[in-house]
Amino acid sequence: MPAVERFTHEFVEFIPSEIQEGVLYISLPYTTTIHLCACGCHTKVVCPLSPTDYAMVFDGQSVGISPSIGNWNFHCQSHYFIRRGRVVWAAAMSQTAIAAGRQRNRAVKQAEEQGSSAHEHLVWASENGSVTEHPADSGPQDPGWRRFIRAISKLIR
């Protein structure tokens, strides 16, 4: 079971019953994507597209998915990004970090459901699982600081 290094993409209305290795299927009408795990284990990986789940970038030639895909419930526990069609392997995460990331995701979804934009708040999930939330405009206004905050936020997803 060799790992997949690159994904081609296929825009579809309905997800096909047979999923081919190395193909990222994208259903815009149903705002979802599906592919077989990049590690080669052939487990189906579904990435729902929404402001609080995954985002897809299509540059006219290739597709990217963000944030990273962490298959924590699979035997393989693979963790990777899809960037411009390429698989970029990410570091393994501890169970504590996984739990903190899940708690952060729940907090963002809850904020979205309550009508506040997920982009209006910075939500931090610490290693011990506690979550703190701050208005996005509460920190320093320095653009370098904002880039740093965004980079750290991406790491804890």
N, C-alpha and C positions, 0 to 999 in steps of 0.2 A: 504494500500500500504506500506508494511514494506520495510525498506531499505535493500539493499544487503550488506552482510558482506564480501563475498568472491566471486571471479570469477573463474570458470573453464575456460579453453581455448580450442579452436578448430581451427586448421589450415585448411583453406579452399582455394580453388582457387577462387570461386565466392561467394559473400555474399548471404546467403540464403534469400528467400523472407520473411520468418517468423523468427524473432529474439527472442530467448528465454531469459528470465530473468536469470541473473547470469552467462551468457556465454559471453566470449569475443571472437569474431570471428576475425581471423587474415588471411588476404589474402596477402601473400608475393608477388605473381605475380603482384598484383595491389597496393602494398605497402600501405595498409590501414587496419584499424581495425574498428569494430563496436560493440556496446553493447547497452543495455538499461540502461538508467541513474540509477546510484546506489541508488538514493533517493527513488526509487520505483514509480516514475511518468510515467514510461514506454516510455519516449521520447528516440528516437534513437540518439546515440552519435557516431559520426564518428571522428576518429583520424587518419589523414593521416600521414604516416611514411616518414620522410625526414629529412635531416640535419637541416632544419629550422622549422620543425613542431614538431612531436613527435618521440620518440625513444622507441623501444621495447627491453626488456631484457628477454631472455628465458634461464633459468638455467637447463633445462632438465626435470623439474617437474612443474614449475610454470612460470607465465609471469608477467612482470611489464611494466608499461607505464610511461614515463616521458616527459615533466614536468607534473605538476598537470593538471587535467581536470577541467576547469572552465566553467560551463554551463551558462554563463552570459546572453545569449539570451533566455533561457528557463524560464518559470514561476517559477520553483523551485530555480533557481540560485545556484545549488549545486556546491561544490568545493571539489575535492578529488584527492587522488593519488591511483594508483593501484600498490601495491608493493608485489611481490611474491604471486600474486593472491588475496591478501587481500585489502579491501577498507580501506584507511586511510583518515579520514575526515580532511579537511584543513579549516582554518579560512575564514570567509566571507571577501570580499574585498569591499572597497568603490568604487563608480562610478569613482572617480578621479584615484584611483589605477588601476582599470580595464582599463581606457582610456590610462594611462601611459604604462601599459603592452602591450596593443595593438599597441601603437606607437613604443615601443621597438621592437616588433615582426616585424612590417613593416620595420624598419630600418635594422634589421638583414637580412630579405628577400631581401631587395634592395641591400645590400652589397654582398650577395651571387649571385644575378643576375648580378652584375657588375664584377664578377670574383674574388672578394676577399673572402677568407674563413671566415665564421661566427666565426670560432674559433680563428682567428687572431686578433679580436677586442673585447674589452669589451664595451658593449653598456649599458648605464645607462638611465633608465627612472625615472624621479623624480615624486613626488606626483603632481606637477603642470603641468605635461605632457611634460616638455622639455626633450630632448634626447641629451646626450653627448656621444661621441665615442672616445675611446682611444686605441692605439695599445696595444696589450696584453703584450708586453715587456716594456712598458713605466713606469710601477710601480716598486716598490721595488722587489728585487729578492728573498726575504725571503719566503720559502715555506709556513710558517704559514700565511703570508700576502696573498699569492695566495689562500690558502684554505678559508680564510675569504672572499675574493673577490668572489670566486665561490659560497660560501654559500649565500651571499647577492644576487648574480645574480639569484640564484634559487628562492629566496623569491619574487623577483619582476616579475617573469614570470607569 
